[in-house]
Amino acid sequence: MLDSFRDVRLGTATAHLARRDDGVQLLRVEEPLGEYPETLMGCLDYWAAVAPDRCFVAQRDGAGEWQRLSYAETLTRVRSLAQGLLDAGLNAERPLAILSGNSVEHLLLAMAAMYVGIPYAPISPAYSLVSKDFGKLRHITDLLTPGMVLVDQADDFAAALAAVQVDDGTCLALEPGSISGARAFAELLDTPVSEAVDAAHATVTPDTIAKFLFTSGSTGMPKGVINTNRMLCANQEMLAAQMPFLRDEPPVLVDWLPWNHTFGGNHNIGIVLYNGGSLYIDDGRPVPGEFDKTIANLRDIAPTVYFNVPKGFEILVDHLKRDDALRETFFSRLNLMFFAAAGLSQHIWDELDRLAIQTLGCKVGMLTGLGATETAPSAMFASLEESQSGVVGLPARGVTVKLVPNGSKLECRVKGPSVMPGYWRQPEVTARSFDDEGFYCLGDAVKFIDPAEPQRGMRFDGRISEDFKLDTGTWVSVGPLRARIIEAGAPHVKDVVIAGLDRSYVSILIFPDMPKCRELAGLGNGAENAAVLASEPVRERFLQLLRDLDSESTGSASRVRRAMLLAEPPRLDANEATDKGSINQRAVLENRADLVDALYAVEPSEDVLRLD
């Protein structure tokens, strides 16, 4: 029941569905999108005037103490940095590129660029620090032709900077180190402000490019998504209409999500700035050895709204169950939770509900939806009544969803003020991404929760491009099957790749969660991955997974007959995974074609787990 949730103000959405003679359906909500500012940096001007002393952003220093910047202090620093960027001659043809991760300095410089109409591009640090060939970094810098590049510890980025041939004087660093010609960030921060800043600020319009966000490259090389001020502001108004409690009390976020992705960089920073809130930069991540920092931060700061990826919620639940003080603080003023980027396992969701009830006597709502880098990001929201993993809900206000029959599925296309104008310097790719009515083609399939009741919203139905046919002509819907396998295999399955194109049955390649499998095997940390996966408890766990899937299958498209456990994780440079961990199904299948062949061998090796 809804009355079992914490009482917070949420928006309404009334579905309006129009059916055309060509089979296309157009779905929108009747509630109009409210007015929104012309530029995102107009919000900085506003809050610096209205609430100058309120904390805008905070980050721990080297001693572990929170260092806070107010809105007024932020505006002062932004204007000085903006002058420095103007003096350096930056513009859309020579934008700012940021190679390092989240930091106060990163945020200030990004906002300075937007303040005077200079686009910037936050680029995944993995392309500089993890990649060995720097292929994606070269591709991005060739597209951008940046006039300035920001890094934090310049020496750590030396190889990457050399690979993309950053000129002397173009590199800006928090710590220049031994990099010849690198300029210190502190020097730019001391730039005296002239009338040029106000003049440039006045020329920024809703259609001025705010930033370039690069797609994760799950289907090829990253594409530069043009993000205009109109897109960012319209999307924030959509979010505020869905979650009006954000206007009732300035939101407080404790957030690690990377700013080179739209969830962290547009959605979360935007929520703080648009609503006059406070952002506490979380220096942890949901990986072994890093999440303790997140826990320390959540002990200090109680968020009013909490965003994370499913893996983050999974690890957080383990800590909340063991630490009563942490649980009390975390839920103390929490109005809502929200996940994106993957499906949240139901058992994790149920445990969060149980912990909230234990603490507050009621649940805290969990929402999700559908979006993309190209939609700034939110395009659809689930309602609290229907919210569960896989549900994407109804269109955001101002967005029209076009549902196009594609075989047995409905392809989802979107139009609205938060949709990109195109990809930077890639007109052919842009043209292919929109249909003849100007709708952006997401590549996702959706289906109604109940076709007789459109008001209930829609459910994700996989990626159109990933689906394939067995040799019988039966379609295999990869997205829903993958989600079902991950759910059934939790917590031992990290991800899965579905094989079976032109074969007689479905098989899978499993990327196991090695820490969880290591626990199950009862082997020490020094044991090789191969030994862990070959242990009897682990093999039996995954054989049982195949049996469980088989007992629930409804036909050949959902029956998995064979599986193989992969000791080697997906490779970034081979395009098997994006920097945020998403799996490129096609690349894995192509790169590991020998393993796919092994799955279908007449006499398979012992590495193949099988039902037949």
Secondary structure, DSSP 8 states (H G I E B T S, - for coil): -GGGB---------EEEEE-TTS-EEEEESS------S-THHHHHHHHHHSTTSEEEEEE-TTS-EEEEEHHHHHHHHHHHHHHHHHTT-BTTB-EEE-S-S-HHHHHHHHHHHHTT--EEE--THHHHT-SS-HHHHHHHHHH--SEEEEEEGGGGHHHHHHTT--TTTEEEEE-TT-TT-EEHHHHHT----HHHHHHHHT--TTSEEEEEE---TTSS--EEEEEHHHHHHHHHHHHHH-THHHHS--EEEE---TTSHIIIIIIHHHHHHTT-EEEE----SSTTTHHHHHHHHHH---SEEEE-HHHHHHHHHHHHH-HHHHHHHHTT--EEEE-SS---HHHHHHHHHHHHHHHSSB-EEE-EEE-GGGSSEEEE--TTT-STTEEEEE-TT-EEEEEEETTEEEEEEESTTS-S-BTT-HHHHHHHB-TTS-EEEEEEEEES-TT-GGG-EEEEEEGGG-EE-TTS-EE-HHHHHHHHHHHHTTTEEEEEEE-TTSSSEEEEEEE-HHHHHHHHT--TTS-HHHHHHSHHHHHHHHHHHHHHHHH--STTT-EEEEEE-SS---TTTTSB-TT--B-HHHHHHHTHHHHHHHT-SS--TTEEE--
